[in-house]
Amino acid sequence: MSLYQTTLKQITSNQDLSQTDSETCLAEIFSGKWTPDETATFLEALRQKGESVSEIVGFAQTLKKHMIPVQGIPLAIDLCGTGGGPAHRYNVSTAAAFVLASLGVGVAKHGNRGSRSPNGSFDFIEALGIPILTDTEKLQLLFEKFKLCFLYARAHHPVMASVAEARQKVGGRSIFNLIGPLCNPAGAKRQVLGISDHALGPKLATATKVLGQTHVLIVAGDSGYDEITPFGHTQLWDITDTQCQTIDFQASEIFTCTPDSLRMSDMQQTLKETKDAFSGKETAIARYIALNAGAALYTSEKVKTIDDGILLAKETLQSGQVWDFLQRYIAEAKKHVAQ
């Protein structure tokens, strides 16, 4: 039997693949040995069984081998998620990246365009007036000056185009949604990783440690959000102690808001909310950004606790310095396009 047949039989028998077999499967998929229908069937079977740590790590290792890396970006943190939640929510991880960088914390933000609506990180930065840069030297220069660069997943993982048809056939989430955030092109060792499925928390906590991450905070918000939410309960897994915490930020009046206040009708509203928050206005979106930036400041080890990070992020937003930082960043990024 072929590798496809033997591994599919194993998966449908509810048996996990080893890391080595997982690496070999993806290598064959990328090389075109499997048809899109076979790949889609395999991906769906994996999801139905539930992806194991060995499968997640194996797939991630193979994707990394095909990745176009960005060198010279040390001690950076990434903020990204596996996707999920409302299609028109505010892109808080991208906004939080500007807060961190304005404080001198290095951020290598890995992302893409939105798959269901135009609210992905690269839809957002393009709407802000930031050009999409893919030249690695220009990305390095931007990071050196501003401690911030945006890494376009499509440019750094071109091999993923080979599985686009299979992923469309699956329709929903697949293991590729899980491994994308684990394959930062700059090799960021610190990360806030959002998940919409709470059951993935322990698996991804283990997988990130196996892959050599040094400090990762995995977060699963309320109502399927793959970020920390200022309503309901958020679960957090810190890989430095592997314990799951459940936190209710709504218990504090400072963070009280409703899910509706985080949904954006269009990009114009997103831009207005961003300007207001970055300029120091006290809004629900500003609180949402402070919450998630605070967790990232803790994970980057800029502060000792998440609460300390939230306070620092809130003060930074209220000072207006994030808006000033954004304007300087836009101007510099546009210079690199012209060069």
C-alpha positions as CSV (number, residue, x, y, z in Angstrom):
1,M,0.0,0.0,0.0
2,S,1.0,3.6,-0.5
3,L,1.9,5.9,2.4
4,Y,-1.4,7.7,1.8
5,Q,-3.4,4.4,2.2
6,T,-1.5,3.1,5.2
7,T,-1.6,6.4,7.2
8,L,-5.2,7.0,6.3
9,K,-6.1,3.6,7.6
10,Q,-4.1,4.3,10.8
11,I,-5.9,7.6,11.4
12,T,-9.4,6.3,10.7
13,S,-8.6,3.5,13.2
14,N,-8.0,6.4,15.7
15,Q,-4.3,5.9,15.9
16,D,-1.9,8.8,16.0
17,L,0.9,9.1,13.4
18,S,4.5,9.4,14.7
19,Q,6.4,12.6,14.1
20,T,8.5,11.0,11.4
21,D,5.5,9.6,9.6
22,S,3.8,13.0,9.8
23,E,6.9,14.7,8.3
24,T,7.0,12.2,5.5
25,C,3.3,12.6,4.7
26,L,3.5,16.4,4.4
27,A,6.7,16.1,2.3
28,E,4.8,13.8,-0.1
29,I,1.9,16.2,-0.2
30,F,4.1,19.2,-1.0
31,S,5.9,17.2,-3.7
32,G,2.6,16.5,-5.5
33,K,2.5,12.8,-4.9
34,W,-1.0,13.0,-3.4
35,T,-4.0,14.2,-5.3
36,P,-6.0,17.2,-3.9
37,D,-8.9,14.7,-3.1
38,E,-6.5,12.4,-1.2
39,T,-5.0,15.3,0.7
40,A,-8.4,16.7,1.6
41,T,-9.6,13.2,2.8
42,F,-6.4,12.9,4.9
43,L,-6.8,16.4,6.4
44,E,-10.5,15.7,7.3
45,A,-9.6,12.4,8.9
46,L,-6.9,14.0,11.0
47,R,-9.4,16.7,12.2
48,Q,-12.1,14.1,13.0
49,K,-9.6,12.0,15.0
50,G,-8.0,15.1,16.6
51,E,-4.5,16.1,15.7
52,S,-1.9,14.8,18.1
53,V,1.3,16.6,19.3
54,S,3.4,14.3,17.2
55,E,1.4,15.2,14.1
56,I,1.4,18.9,14.8
57,V,5.2,18.9,15.4
58,G,5.9,16.7,12.3
59,F,3.8,18.9,10.0
60,A,5.4,22.1,11.4
61,Q,8.9,20.8,11.0
62,T,8.2,20.0,7.3
63,L,6.7,23.4,6.7
64,K,9.7,25.1,8.2
65,K,12.0,23.2,5.8
66,H,10.1,24.9,2.9
67,M,9.9,28.3,4.5
68,I,11.7,31.4,3.2
69,P,13.3,32.7,6.5
70,V,14.1,36.2,7.6
71,Q,17.5,36.5,9.4
72,G,18.8,39.0,11.8
73,I,15.6,39.6,13.9
74,P,16.6,38.5,17.5
75,L,14.4,38.1,20.6
76,A,11.2,39.0,18.8
77,I,7.7,38.0,19.9
78,D,4.9,37.0,17.6
79,L,1.2,37.6,18.2
80,C,-1.1,35.4,16.0
81,G,-3.9,32.8,16.2
82,T,-5.3,29.8,14.6
83,G,-8.4,31.7,13.5
84,G,-12.0,31.3,14.6
85,G,-14.6,33.5,16.2
86,P,-16.8,36.2,14.6
87,A,-15.8,37.1,11.1
88,H,-16.0,40.9,11.6
89,R,-14.2,41.2,14.9
90,Y,-11.5,43.8,15.5
91,N,-7.9,42.6,14.7
92,V,-6.5,43.1,18.2
93,S,-3.3,41.2,17.8
94,T,-2.1,43.5,15.0
95,A,-3.0,46.6,17.0
96,A,-1.2,45.2,20.1
97,A,1.9,44.8,18.0
98,F,2.2,48.6,17.6
99,V,1.8,49.0,21.4
100,L,4.7,46.6,22.1
101,A,7.0,48.1,19.4
102,S,6.4,51.7,20.6
103,L,7.8,50.4,24.0
104,G,10.9,49.0,22.3
105,V,9.7,45.3,22.4
106,G,10.7,43.5,19.2
107,V,7.7,42.1,17.3
108,A,7.9,39.9,14.2
109,K,4.2,39.7,13.4
110,H,3.4,36.8,11.1
111,G,0.0,36.8,9.4
112,N,-2.1,36.8,6.3
113,R,-5.2,38.3,4.7
114,G,-8.6,37.3,6.2
115,S,-10.0,34.1,4.8
116,R,-13.7,34.9,5.5
117,S,-13.7,38.7,5.6
118,P,-11.1,41.4,5.0
119,N,-9.9,41.7,8.6
120,G,-6.7,39.7,8.5
121,S,-3.5,41.4,9.8
122,F,-2.4,42.3,6.2
123,D,-5.8,43.7,5.3
124,F,-5.5,45.8,8.4
125,I,-1.9,47.1,7.8
126,E,-2.7,47.8,4.2
127,A,-5.7,49.9,5.2
128,L,-3.5,51.8,7.6
129,G,-1.3,52.8,4.7
130,I,1.5,50.3,5.4
131,P,2.8,48.6,2.2
132,I,3.3,44.9,2.2
133,L,7.1,44.3,2.1
134,T,8.5,40.9,1.3
135,D,12.2,41.7,0.7
136,T,14.0,40.3,3.7
137,E,16.6,43.0,3.8
138,K,14.0,45.7,3.9
139,L,12.2,43.8,6.7
140,Q,15.4,43.6,8.7
141,L,16.0,47.4,8.3
142,L,12.5,48.2,9.5
143,F,12.9,45.9,12.5
144,E,16.3,47.5,13.3
145,K,14.8,51.0,13.4
146,F,11.3,50.3,14.8
147,K,11.5,46.8,16.5
148,L,8.6,45.8,14.3
149,C,8.1,44.0,11.0
150,F,5.2,42.2,9.4
151,L,5.8,38.9,7.7
152,Y,3.4,38.0,5.0
153,A,2.7,34.3,5.2
154,R,2.0,33.9,1.5
155,A,5.4,35.3,0.7
156,H,7.4,33.2,3.2
157,H,5.4,29.9,2.8
158,P,4.9,29.7,-1.0
159,V,4.7,25.9,-0.8
160,M,1.3,26.3,0.8
161,A,-0.1,27.2,-2.7
162,S,0.3,23.5,-3.5
163,V,-2.4,22.6,-0.9
164,A,-4.8,25.4,-1.6
165,E,-7.2,23.2,-3.6
166,A,-7.2,20.5,-1.0
167,R,-7.9,23.0,1.8
168,Q,-10.8,24.4,-0.1
169,K,-12.3,20.9,-0.4
170,V,-12.0,20.5,3.3
171,G,-13.8,23.8,3.8
172,G,-13.2,24.1,7.6
173,R,-10.2,24.1,9.8
174,S,-7.3,21.7,9.2
175,I,-3.9,21.0,10.7
176,F,-2.5,23.8,8.5
177,N,-4.4,26.3,10.7
178,L,-2.6,24.9,13.7
179,I,1.0,24.8,12.3
180,G,0.9,28.2,10.5
181,P,1.4,30.1,13.8
182,L,4.2,27.7,14.8
183,C,6.3,28.6,11.7
184,N,7.3,32.2,12.2
185,P,9.8,33.1,9.4
186,A,11.9,35.1,11.8
187,G,12.1,32.3,14.2
188,A,10.4,34.2,17.0
189,K,10.9,32.2,20.3
190,R,8.2,34.1,22.2
191,Q,4.6,34.1,21.3
192,V,1.0,34.8,22.3
193,L,-0.9,32.1,20.4
194,G,-4.7,32.4,20.2
195,I,-6.9,29.4,19.7
196,S,-10.7,29.2,19.3
197,D,-10.9,25.5,20.3
198,H,-10.0,25.1,24.0
199,A,-9.2,21.4,23.6
200,L,-6.1,22.4,21.6
201,G,-4.5,24.3,24.5
202,P,-2.6,21.5,26.1
203,K,-1.5,20.0,22.7
204,L,-0.2,23.3,21.4
205,A,1.5,24.1,24.7
206,T,3.5,20.8,24.4
207,A,4.1,21.2,20.7
208,T,5.6,24.7,21.1
209,K,8.0,23.4,23.7
210,V,9.1,20.5,21.5
211,L,9.7,23.0,18.7
212,G,12.0,25.0,20.9
213,Q,9.9,28.0,21.9
214,T,11.1,29.7,25.1
215,H,7.9,31.5,26.3
216,V,4.5,31.0,24.8
217,L,1.1,32.1,26.2
218,I,-1.7,30.2,24.6
219,V,-5.1,32.0,25.0
220,A,-8.7,30.9,24.3
221,G,-11.2,33.6,24.8
222,D,-15.0,33.5,25.3
223,S,-17.4,32.8,22.5
224,G,-14.8,31.2,20.2
225,Y,-12.5,34.2,20.1
226,D,-8.8,33.3,19.6
227,E,-7.7,36.2,21.8
228,I,-8.1,37.3,25.4
229,T,-11.6,38.7,25.7
230,P,-12.8,41.5,28.1
231,F,-16.1,39.6,28.5
232,G,-16.7,36.1,29.8
233,H,-13.9,33.8,30.6
234,T,-10.5,33.4,29.0
235,Q,-8.3,30.3,29.4
236,L,-4.5,30.7,29.4
237,W,-1.8,28.1,29.1
238,D,1.7,29.4,30.0
239,I,4.3,26.9,28.7
240,T,6.7,27.9,31.4
241,D,4.5,26.2,34.0
242,T,2.0,24.2,31.8
243,Q,-0.9,25.1,34.1
244,C,-4.2,26.2,32.6
245,Q,-5.7,29.3,34.2
246,T,-9.2,30.7,33.8
247,I,-9.4,34.4,34.1
248,D,-12.5,36.6,34.1
249,F,-11.5,40.2,33.1
250,Q,-15.1,41.2,33.1
251,A,-15.0,41.2,36.9
252,S,-13.1,44.5,36.7
253,E,-15.2,47.5,35.6
254,I,-12.2,48.7,33.6
255,F,-12.7,46.0,31.1
256,T,-16.4,45.6,31.0
257,C,-17.8,45.5,27.5
258,T,-19.9,43.3,25.2
259,P,-19.0,41.2,22.2
260,D,-20.9,43.6,20.0
261,S,-18.5,46.5,20.9
262,L,-15.6,44.5,19.4
263,R,-17.3,43.8,16.0
264,M,-16.5,46.1,13.1
265,S,-19.0,46.9,10.4
266,D,-16.2,47.7,7.9
267,M,-12.6,48.7,7.6
268,Q,-13.5,52.4,8.0
269,Q,-14.8,51.7,11.5
270,T,-11.7,49.7,12.3
271,L,-9.5,52.6,11.3
272,K,-11.5,55.1,13.3
273,E,-11.4,52.8,16.4
274,T,-7.7,52.3,16.0
275,K,-7.0,56.1,15.7
276,D,-9.1,56.8,18.8
277,A,-7.4,54.0,20.8
278,F,-3.9,54.9,19.7
279,S,-4.5,58.6,20.3
280,G,-5.4,58.1,24.0
281,K,-9.2,57.9,24.0
282,E,-10.8,55.5,26.5
283,T,-12.9,53.1,24.4
284,A,-13.9,49.4,24.5
285,I,-11.4,48.8,21.7
286,A,-8.6,50.5,23.7
287,R,-9.4,48.3,26.6
288,Y,-9.4,45.2,24.3
289,I,-6.0,46.2,22.9
290,A,-4.5,46.9,26.4
291,L,-5.6,43.5,27.6
292,N,-4.0,41.6,24.8
293,A,-0.9,43.8,24.6
294,G,-0.5,43.3,28.4
295,A,-0.3,39.6,27.9
296,A,2.2,40.0,25.2
297,L,4.4,42.3,27.3
298,Y,4.4,39.6,30.0
299,T,5.3,36.9,27.5
300,S,8.1,39.1,26.1
301,E,9.3,39.4,29.7
302,K,9.1,43.2,29.6
303,V,7.0,43.0,32.8
304,K,6.7,40.4,35.5
305,T,2.9,39.8,35.4
306,I,0.0,40.1,33.0
307,D,-1.6,42.7,35.2
308,D,1.6,44.8,35.1
309,G,1.5,44.5,31.3
310,I,-2.1,45.6,31.1
311,L,-1.4,48.7,33.2
312,L,1.7,49.6,31.1
313,A,-0.2,49.0,27.8
314,K,-3.1,51.2,29.1
315,E,-0.8,54.0,30.1
316,T,1.0,53.8,26.8
317,L,-2.2,54.1,24.8
318,Q,-3.4,57.0,26.9
319,S,-0.2,58.9,26.3
320,G,-0.8,59.0,22.5
321,Q,2.7,57.7,21.7
322,V,1.3,54.7,19.8
323,W,-0.4,57.0,17.3
324,D,2.9,59.0,16.8
325,F,4.8,55.7,16.5
326,L,2.4,54.5,13.8
327,Q,2.8,57.6,11.7
328,R,6.5,57.3,11.8
329,Y,6.4,53.6,10.9
330,I,4.1,54.2,7.9
331,A,6.4,56.9,6.6
332,E,9.5,54.7,6.9
333,A,7.8,51.7,5.3
334,K,6.7,53.7,2.3
335,K,10.4,54.9,1.9
336,H,11.4,51.3,1.6
337,V,8.9,50.7,-1.2
338,A,10.3,53.7,-3.1
339,Q,13.9,52.5,-2.8
